[in-house]
Amino acid sequence: MIITRPLTPEQRKLLDDKSKPAQEDILAAQDALFMNLLTRVADLESSVPTAVPSPPINPDEEVTKS
């Protein structure tokens, strides 16, 4: 995480060792978002058509241009 400005008191409280439940909530939310992202990527990958291989080129055959 890149912090570009000083933490607010609320942010400091969330990062404090005494507020473990808040940290656990944040980690659980991050895990849920990451799993959602993985699911969406898997859905996208399954919806992409697979490439059909082209037939092998026969070097003895003449290529005609139209």
C-alpha positions as YAML, in Angstrom:
chain: A
units: angstrom
residues:
- id: 1
  name: MET
  ca: [0.00, 0.00, 0.00]
- id: 2
  name: ILE
  ca: [1.32, 3.43, -0.92]
- id: 3
  name: ILE
  ca: [0.37, 6.17, 1.50]
- id: 4
  name: THR
  ca: [0.54, 9.61, -0.08]
- id: 5
  name: ARG
  ca: [-0.69, 11.62, 2.91]
- id: 6
  name: PRO
  ca: [-0.63, 11.28, 6.70]
- id: 7
  name: LEU
  ca: [-3.10, 8.83, 8.21]
- id: 8
  name: THR
  ca: [-6.25, 10.15, 9.79]
- id: 9
  name: PRO
  ca: [-6.94, 9.20, 13.41]
- id: 10
  name: GLU
  ca: [-9.57, 6.73, 12.18]
- id: 11
  name: GLN
  ca: [-7.05, 5.09, 9.84]
- id: 12
  name: ARG
  ca: [-4.47, 4.93, 12.64]
- id: 13
  name: LYS
  ca: [-7.06, 3.22, 14.84]
- id: 14
  name: LEU
  ca: [-7.74, 0.63, 12.12]
- id: 15
  name: LEU
  ca: [-4.04, -0.11, 11.81]
- id: 16
  name: ASP
  ca: [-3.48, -0.24, 15.56]
- id: 17
  name: ASP
  ca: [-2.77, -3.65, 17.07]
- id: 18
  name: LYS
  ca: [-5.61, -3.15, 19.55]
- id: 19
  name: SER
  ca: [-8.19, -3.15, 16.76]
- id: 20
  name: LYS
  ca: [-7.68, -6.70, 15.47]
- id: 21
  name: PRO
  ca: [-11.38, -7.17, 14.59]
- id: 22
  name: ALA
  ca: [-11.22, -4.15, 12.26]
- id: 23
  name: GLN
  ca: [-8.08, -5.54, 10.60]
- id: 24
  name: GLU
  ca: [-9.76, -8.91, 10.20]
- id: 25
  name: ASP
  ca: [-12.78, -7.22, 8.63]
- id: 26
  name: ILE
  ca: [-10.53, -5.37, 6.19]
- id: 27
  name: LEU
  ca: [-8.66, -8.58, 5.30]
- id: 28
  name: ALA
  ca: [-11.93, -10.45, 4.85]
- id: 29
  name: ALA
  ca: [-13.22, -7.71, 2.55]
- id: 30
  name: GLN
  ca: [-9.98, -7.78, 0.54]
- id: 31
  name: ASP
  ca: [-10.22, -11.57, 0.22]
- id: 32
  name: ALA
  ca: [-13.83, -11.31, -0.95]
- id: 33
  name: LEU
  ca: [-12.93, -8.68, -3.55]
- id: 34
  name: PHE
  ca: [-9.99, -10.75, -4.77]
- id: 35
  name: MET
  ca: [-12.12, -13.90, -5.08]
- id: 36
  name: ASN
  ca: [-14.76, -11.88, -6.96]
- id: 37
  name: LEU
  ca: [-12.06, -10.63, -9.32]
- id: 38
  name: LEU
  ca: [-10.75, -14.17, -9.89]
- id: 39
  name: THR
  ca: [-14.29, -15.37, -10.62]
- id: 40
  name: ARG
  ca: [-14.84, -12.59, -13.14]
- id: 41
  name: VAL
  ca: [-11.52, -13.32, -14.86]
- id: 42
  name: ALA
  ca: [-12.39, -17.01, -15.06]
- id: 43
  name: ASP
  ca: [-15.79, -16.12, -16.54]
- id: 44
  name: LEU
  ca: [-14.14, -13.88, -19.12]
- id: 45
  name: GLU
  ca: [-11.58, -16.52, -20.02]
- id: 46
  name: SER
  ca: [-14.29, -19.12, -20.52]
- id: 47
  name: SER
  ca: [-16.30, -16.78, -22.78]
- id: 48
  name: VAL
  ca: [-13.38, -16.07, -25.14]
- id: 49
  name: PRO
  ca: [-13.57, -18.33, -28.18]
- id: 50
  name: THR
  ca: [-10.58, -20.57, -28.61]
- id: 51
  name: ALA
  ca: [-8.48, -20.17, -31.72]
- id: 52
  name: VAL
  ca: [-9.01, -22.74, -34.43]
- id: 53
  name: PRO
  ca: [-5.68, -23.96, -35.80]
- id: 54
  name: SER
  ca: [-5.20, -23.36, -39.48]
- id: 55
  name: PRO
  ca: [-4.66, -26.35, -41.74]
- id: 56
  name: PRO
  ca: [-1.04, -27.24, -42.44]
- id: 57
  name: ILE
  ca: [0.51, -25.58, -45.46]
- id: 58
  name: ASN
  ca: [1.48, -27.93, -48.26]
- id: 59
  name: PRO
  ca: [4.74, -26.60, -49.76]
- id: 60
  name: ASP
  ca: [4.17, -28.54, -53.02]
- id: 61
  name: GLU
  ca: [0.88, -26.77, -53.69]
- id: 62
  name: GLU
  ca: [0.96, -23.54, -55.71]
- id: 63
  name: VAL
  ca: [-0.59, -20.54, -54.02]
- id: 64
  name: THR
  ca: [-3.01, -18.70, -56.27]
- id: 65
  name: LYS
  ca: [-3.80, -15.07, -55.60]
- id: 66
  name: SER
  ca: [-7.27, -13.81, -56.40]
...
